[in-house]
Amino acid sequence: MKYSALFEDEDDVFLGSPVSKLMDIVFTANNDVVRFDLENFIRHRAALEMVLEKHLGDDFNDEVNRFVVENRDEVETKMKSLCIELMGEIVSKSE
């Protein structure tokens, strides 16, 4: 998904960055919903790390860090997109 219009300015539609708005939601939304979605997020992250370790070995962190440096803008955009996705999950279950 491309949300590029949302990322043009830190004080855009969300009146703050997607990361700061996610933090606001995490600390104010229903605790059970937040726990559930964060557990799912961490489970997914754990699986991704295991796949990377299986294919790249124990030094996969070096490869990831190199990728982040070489693709900084794309990584930032993806990070913001993931924040928006997680916010949507939490908010939709909190209504």
C-alpha positions, 0 to 999 in steps of 0.5 A: 500500500502507498500512503505517500500523501500522508507522509509529506508532513509530520503535522499532516492529517494525524496532527503528528507522525504515524509513530507518535499517533500509534503511541497515543492509541497504544496508551489510550485504547482498550488494554486487551485489544492493544495486548492482542495486537502487539502480541500478533505483531511480535509473533510476526516479527519473531517469525520474520527473524527466524526466516532471516536467520535460517536464510542468512545465518546468525549475522542476519542483523548485519544484513538488516542494518545494511539494508536499512542504511541503503534504503532509508526512505523506503524503510521509513515509509514502510515503518509509517505504513505499519504504524497506520496498519496497527492503529487501524487494527487497534481502533477497529477492535476498540469501537 
